[in-house]
Amino acid sequence: MLDRALTATFRNLSTLILLGAVVFVPLHLAHAFVFRNVHTVADLAGDIAEFPGNKKVRNVGPAELDDERRTSLVLVIAELGLSIVLLGAAKRTIETDDAGRIPTIAEGFEHAIAGLKRVRIAAPSVPPLLACGAIGALAGWLSWQIVSLAGEVLGNDTAFVAVGLARGSALAVFVAFVAGPIAALSGAPVPREPESLDLY
């Protein structure tokens, strides 16, 4: 089962990551933009959290730090709900690939949204899912590190761009390694369509 999960996931990895990126990257970029002042002084967050009264640095005080943390939690809850759609899109992607056709992002989302009320995804075996989740966590962490390092060339005033891209891309990579295996293991593989052989 682990081989089936990894094979299907890696074969469709770019599509699965893009499915997540379409959802998560814009959300995290928007959130990072709203709290861009917080990310500008991220290195001083520990000191700012201990400020008394209304003392602030670049319009950022303890209240702004708390608001950023609270809205981040709300964002996580919203993303858990959106993951249902991503699971449906991932399942469609794997089914399309198993049938010998080329999966697309548009088809995956269209099918997932159209069948949202009747989506049925059986729970796969836990050990392969845990293994794929561990790989996804490592890959997501590496993605976050790479984007964060690349974002260091940006100035403080645009630091929020790197934060949004790093968080969104890391989550997209992680979800790809979770949604892909769930979709691959939730049903029997679909036989590929026989290729026609034209001898004339």
C-alpha positions in Angstrom: 0.0 0.0 0.0 2.8 2.4 0.8 4.3 1.7 -2.7 1.0 2.5 -4.3 0.6 5.7 -2.3 4.1 7.0 -3.0 4.0 6.0 -6.7 0.7 7.7 -7.3 1.7 10.8 -5.3 5.1 11.3 -6.9 3.7 10.7 -10.4 1.2 13.5 -9.8 3.2 15.6 -7.4 3.3 18.8 -9.4 -0.4 18.8 -9.9 -1.1 17.9 -6.3 1.2 20.7 -5.1 -0.4 23.2 -7.4 -3.9 22.2 -6.2 -2.8 23.2 -2.7 -0.9 26.3 -3.8 -3.9 27.7 -5.6 -5.8 27.6 -2.2 -3.1 28.2 0.4 -0.7 30.7 -1.1 -3.2 33.5 -1.8 -4.7 33.0 1.7 -1.3 33.3 3.4 -0.2 36.2 1.2 -3.4 38.1 2.1 -2.9 37.3 5.8 0.7 38.3 5.7 -0.2 41.6 3.9 -2.8 42.5 6.6 -0.1 42.0 9.3 2.8 43.2 7.3 3.9 45.6 10.1 4.1 42.6 12.4 6.4 40.7 10.0 8.5 43.8 9.5 9.5 43.7 13.2 9.5 39.9 13.5 13.0 39.9 15.0 11.8 42.0 17.9 8.5 40.1 18.6 9.8 38.7 21.8 10.7 42.1 23.2 7.5 43.8 21.9 5.3 41.1 23.6 6.6 42.4 26.9 6.0 46.1 26.3 3.9 47.8 28.9 0.8 49.9 28.0 0.5 51.3 24.5 4.2 51.3 23.7 4.8 50.2 20.1 7.5 49.8 17.5 6.4 50.7 13.9 2.8 50.6 15.0 3.2 47.1 16.4 2.6 46.3 20.1 1.4 43.3 22.1 -2.1 43.7 20.9 -1.1 43.5 17.2 1.0 40.4 17.9 -2.0 38.8 19.6 -4.3 39.7 16.7 -1.8 38.0 14.3 -1.8 34.8 16.3 -5.6 34.7 16.7 -6.2 35.2 13.0 -3.6 32.6 12.2 -5.6 30.1 14.2 -8.8 31.1 12.4 -6.9 30.7 9.1 -5.9 27.2 10.1 -9.5 26.2 10.8 -10.6 27.6 7.5 -7.9 25.6 5.7 -9.0 22.4 7.4 -12.5 23.0 5.9 -11.0 23.7 2.4 -9.0 20.5 2.7 -12.2 18.6 2.0 -12.3 20.2 -1.4 -8.6 19.5 -1.9 -9.2 15.8 -1.1 -11.9 15.6 -3.7 -9.6 17.3 -6.2 -6.7 15.0 -5.4 -9.0 11.9 -5.7 -10.0 13.1 -9.2 -6.4 13.7 -10.1 -5.4 10.2 -9.1 -8.4 8.7 -10.9 -7.6 10.6 -14.1 -4.0 9.5 -14.0 -5.0 5.8 -13.4 -7.3 6.0 -16.4 -4.3 7.0 -18.6 -5.3 10.6 -19.1 -3.5 13.8 -18.0 -5.0 15.3 -14.9 -5.5 19.1 -14.7 -6.0 21.5 -11.8 -9.2 22.9 -13.3 -10.7 19.4 -13.8 -9.8 18.4 -10.2 -11.4 21.5 -8.6 -14.5 21.3 -10.9 -15.1 17.7 -10.1 -14.5 18.3 -6.3 -16.8 21.3 -6.1 -19.6 19.8 -8.2 -19.6 16.6 -6.0 -18.9 18.3 -2.7 -22.1 17.0 -1.0 -21.6 13.5 -2.1 -17.8 13.1 -1.8 -16.9 9.8 -0.3 -13.3 9.0 0.6 -12.7 5.9 2.6 -10.1 6.1 5.4 -6.9 4.4 4.2 -4.6 2.3 6.3 -2.8 4.4 9.0 0.9 3.3 8.7 1.3 4.3 5.0 -0.5 7.5 5.6 1.8 8.3 8.6 4.9 7.5 6.5 3.7 9.8 3.6 2.8 12.5 6.2 6.3 12.3 7.6 7.8 12.7 4.1 5.4 15.6 3.5 6.3 17.3 6.8 10.0 17.1 5.8 9.4 18.3 2.3 7.2 21.1 3.5 9.8 22.2 6.1 12.5 22.2 3.3 10.2 24.3 1.1 9.6 26.8 3.9 13.3 27.0 4.6 14.2 27.6 0.9 11.5 30.2 0.3 12.4 32.0 3.6 16.1 32.1 2.7 15.3 33.4 -0.8 13.1 36.0 0.8 16.0 37.4 2.8 17.0 39.4 -0.2 13.8 41.4 0.2 13.8 44.4 2.5 11.8 44.6 5.8 9.0 46.5 4.1 8.3 43.5 1.8 9.1 40.8 4.3 5.5 39.8 4.4 5.7 38.5 0.8 8.4 35.9 1.8 6.3 35.0 4.9 3.1 34.4 2.9 4.9 32.5 0.1 6.9 30.4 2.6 3.8 29.4 4.7 1.6 28.8 1.7 4.0 26.7 -0.3 5.1 24.7 2.7 1.5 23.8 3.5 0.8 23.0 -0.2 3.7 20.6 -0.3 2.7 18.9 3.0 -1.0 18.6 2.0 0.1 17.1 -1.4 1.8 14.2 0.5 -1.3 13.7 2.6 -4.1 14.2 0.1 -2.3 12.2 -2.6 -2.0 9.0 -0.5 -5.5 9.3 0.9 -6.9 9.6 -2.6 -4.7 6.8 -3.9 -5.6 4.3 -1.1 -9.2 5.2 -0.8 -10.3 3.0 -3.7 -9.1 0.4 -6.1 -6.8 1.5 -8.9 -8.7 2.4 -12.1 -7.5 0.3 -15.0 -5.8 2.3 -17.7 -7.6 2.7 -21.0 -6.1 0.5 -23.7 -4.1 2.4 -26.2 -5.3 2.0 -29.8 -2.7 0.7 -32.3 -3.1 2.1 -35.8 -1.3 -0.1 -38.2 -2.3 1.9 -41.3 
